[in-house]
C-alpha cells in the first residue's frame, strides 16, 4: 500500500486534495518529459552540427592536402626539368643566326649557333626548349626534348618533325647565299631568290 493510500485511509488527506496532488505530479512528470525531449532534440542538433563541422574540417584538410600535393608535384617537375637541362644542354654559340618561333605566340626569336648545330636543328635531331630558370632557350637532343615534353607540356618550342625534303648531309656546310628570310631553314639547292635574278 502506497503512502497516498495510507493517508487517505487514515483520513489525513481528502480525496480532492489527493487528486490535486496527482494532477500536480502528472503535470510535473509531463514537464520533465518535455524537458528531456527538448534536451534530446538539442543534443541531436548539437551532434549533427558537430558532425557537419567535422566533415567541413575534413574537406578543408583534404583540399589543403591536394593543394600541397599539386605544389609538390609542380616543384618536382621544375626540379626534374632543371636537372635535365643542366646535364643535357648543348653549347651552341656560333656565328649563324637561327630563327625559331618563341614560347610567346607570334614572336620570332634568334639563337646564335654553329653550322653543325643549325643543320641538326633543321633535320630534327636537335630541338630548342624553353629554359625558365635562365629566362631563355636551350638546345637539346630530340630524345631529351621528348622527355621534357612528357614532364611539362609547352617546354619544346622548336622541333622539326617533318624532315622530308631536307638537304643531304654533304650539303649541310654549304653557305646559304640567298636573302635572309624567316621561313623554316631548309636547303633545297639553288635559292628561289637567285633563280629569279
Secondary structure, 3 states (H helix, E strand, C coil): CCHHHHHHHHCCCCHHHHHHHHHHHHHHHHHHHHHHHHHHHHHHHHHHHHHHHHHHHHHHHHHHHHHHHHHHHHHHHHHHHHHHHHHHCCCCCCCEEEEEECCCCCCEEEEEECHHHHHHHHCCCEEEEEECCCCEEEEEEHHHHHHHHHHCCCCEEECCCCCCCCCCHHHCCCCCCCCCCCCCCCCCCCCHHHHHC
